[in-house]
Amino acid sequence: NGEILNRDAIRAGDLICRDSGGFVGKSIKWCTSTPDSQTLWNHDAIIVCQRGHLCIGDALMGRECQLTVPFEWEQGCRKRGHKLIVLRPADATAEQGEGAAQAWLDGVWGTPYDRVAIYRLLLKKIFGDWLPGQVGLESHFFCTEGVALAWRRAAANLAPWAPVTANETPGTTCRARRMGHFVEVPDAFTPEGERSRIIS
């Protein structure tokens, strides 16, 4: 099978977001939606360059934050019906994207996944926003949290997750996309890959 992602259009620092469906994916979308903004995906990651190749900086439940080859995400689309979208902070330069990617590699890669935050987000959804501030552990990261930290370190002036939130999630990324703080990367999918693209 051919490629789904167009490697020539994607660059370091871009966000790649996934709707994986299933119970966990649907639960995360439910937890991070608001009455006026439904979350369209359940996972955020960042494109990084490692040894001359594009990889995906990935925080996956039950693992340390890791590098995943794009082929694995493409296989998820082919075999399990995953849907993807590739975003870029509005007005971000290539240099800022490279800086964010390097910040993820330096500060997030290899750290533990933040399970605490995921469970607390569920409790906040059920019982209301009774838990102020950050829900997770500062030394651990879940998917969006590590990506947002990397972009803050590389280009604090962009603030794509504005208004500032203590807990960046796929839901806050989705809302920031609707506000124009992120733009969809043009031509990020091959003609074959268009069927796996999230329509936002």
C-alpha positions in Angstrom: 0.0 0.0 0.0 1.1 3.6 -0.6 1.8 6.2 1.9 -1.0 8.1 3.7 1.0 11.0 4.9 2.9 13.3 2.5 6.3 13.6 4.0 7.2 16.5 1.7 4.5 18.7 3.2 5.0 17.9 6.9 7.8 19.4 8.9 9.3 19.3 12.4 7.0 20.8 15.1 3.8 20.0 13.3 1.1 18.4 15.4 -0.4 15.1 14.2 -3.7 14.3 15.8 -5.5 10.9 15.8 -9.0 9.7 16.3 -8.6 6.0 17.1 -12.1 5.2 18.0 -12.7 2.4 20.5 -13.7 2.8 24.2 -10.6 4.7 25.3 -10.6 7.0 22.3 -14.3 7.8 22.7 -13.8 8.3 26.5 -11.0 10.8 26.0 -13.1 12.8 23.4 -16.0 12.8 25.8 -13.9 13.9 28.7 -12.3 16.8 26.8 -15.4 18.1 25.0 -17.5 21.0 26.2 -21.2 21.8 25.6 -20.3 24.2 22.7 -17.2 22.3 21.3 -17.1 18.6 20.5 -13.6 17.1 20.5 -12.9 15.5 17.1 -9.8 13.4 18.0 -8.4 11.8 21.1 -4.6 12.0 20.7 -2.0 14.7 19.9 1.6 14.1 19.0 4.4 16.1 17.4 6.5 15.6 14.3 10.3 15.5 15.1 13.4 14.8 13.0 15.7 12.1 14.2 18.8 11.1 12.2 17.4 12.7 9.1 14.0 11.0 9.2 10.6 12.3 10.3 9.3 10.6 13.4 6.3 11.1 15.7 7.0 12.2 19.2 4.3 10.1 21.0 3.0 9.8 24.5 1.1 6.5 24.7 -0.7 5.1 27.7 1.3 2.4 29.4 4.6 3.4 27.9 7.3 6.0 28.2 7.1 8.9 25.7 8.6 7.5 22.6 9.4 8.0 18.9 7.0 6.2 16.5 7.6 5.9 12.8 4.8 7.3 10.6 4.3 3.9 9.0 2.8 2.7 12.3 0.2 5.5 12.3 -0.5 4.8 8.7 -1.1 1.1 9.5 -3.6 2.1 12.1 -5.5 4.0 9.4 -5.5 1.0 7.1 -6.2 -1.8 9.6 -8.2 -0.1 12.3 -9.8 2.8 10.6 -7.9 5.6 12.5 -8.4 9.1 11.2 -5.7 11.8 11.3 -5.2 15.6 10.9 -1.9 17.5 10.7 -1.9 21.0 12.3 0.6 23.8 12.6 0.5 26.8 14.9 -0.6 29.8 12.9 2.3 32.0 11.8 4.9 29.5 13.1 8.2 29.5 11.2 10.1 26.4 10.2 12.8 27.4 12.7 10.3 27.6 15.6 8.9 24.2 14.6 12.4 22.8 14.7 12.9 24.3 18.1 9.6 22.8 19.4 10.6 19.4 18.1 14.0 19.6 19.7 12.4 20.8 23.0 10.2 17.7 22.9 13.2 15.4 22.3 15.1 17.2 25.1 12.4 17.4 27.7 9.7 14.9 27.0 11.2 11.9 25.2 11.7 9.0 27.6 9.6 10.4 30.4 6.8 8.4 31.9 3.2 8.7 30.6 1.0 10.7 33.0 -1.7 8.3 33.9 -2.7 10.4 36.9 -3.8 13.2 34.7 -6.0 11.0 32.5 -7.9 9.7 35.5 -8.3 13.1 37.0 -9.6 14.5 33.8 -12.3 11.9 33.9 -13.2 12.8 37.4 -13.4 16.5 36.5 -15.7 15.7 33.6 -18.0 13.7 35.9 -18.0 15.9 39.0 -17.2 19.3 37.6 -14.1 21.4 37.6 -13.5 21.1 41.4 -9.8 20.5 40.9 -8.0 23.7 40.1 -4.6 23.9 38.4 -2.7 21.1 36.7 -4.3 17.7 37.0 -1.2 15.6 36.4 2.4 15.2 37.6 5.0 17.7 36.5 7.6 15.0 35.8 5.2 12.9 33.6 3.4 13.8 30.4 0.3 12.8 28.5 0.0 13.4 24.8 -1.0 17.1 24.4 0.8 18.2 27.6 4.3 17.3 26.3 3.6 18.9 22.9 2.3 22.1 24.4 5.3 22.3 26.7 7.6 21.9 23.7 6.0 24.8 21.8 6.0 27.0 24.9 9.7 26.5 25.3 10.4 27.2 21.6 8.0 30.0 20.8 6.2 31.4 23.8 5.0 34.4 21.8 2.7 32.2 19.6 0.6 30.8 22.5 -1.5 28.5 20.2 -3.3 27.0 23.2 -4.6 30.4 24.3 -6.5 31.2 26.3 -4.0 29.7 28.8 -5.1 26.5 30.4 -3.5 24.4 33.1 -4.4 21.2 31.2 -3.8 21.0 27.5 -5.8 18.2 26.0 -7.0 17.1 22.5 -10.1 19.1 23.4 -8.2 22.3 23.9 -6.2 21.7 20.7 -9.5 21.2 18.8 -10.9 24.4 20.3 -7.7 26.3 19.4 -8.0 25.0 15.9 -11.6 26.4 15.6 -10.3 29.8 16.9 -7.7 29.9 14.2 -4.6 29.4 16.5 -3.8 26.3 14.5 -4.0 25.8 10.7 -4.3 22.6 8.9 -1.1 21.8 7.0 -2.0 21.9 3.3 -1.3 18.7 1.2 -0.4 16.7 4.4 -2.1 13.7 2.9 -1.5 11.8 -0.3 -4.5 11.3 -2.6 -4.9 7.8 -1.1 -4.5 9.3 2.4 -7.3 11.8 2.0 -9.9 9.1 3.1 -8.0 8.9 6.5 -8.2 12.7 7.1 -10.3 14.2 9.9 -12.6 16.8 8.4 -12.6 19.6 11.0 
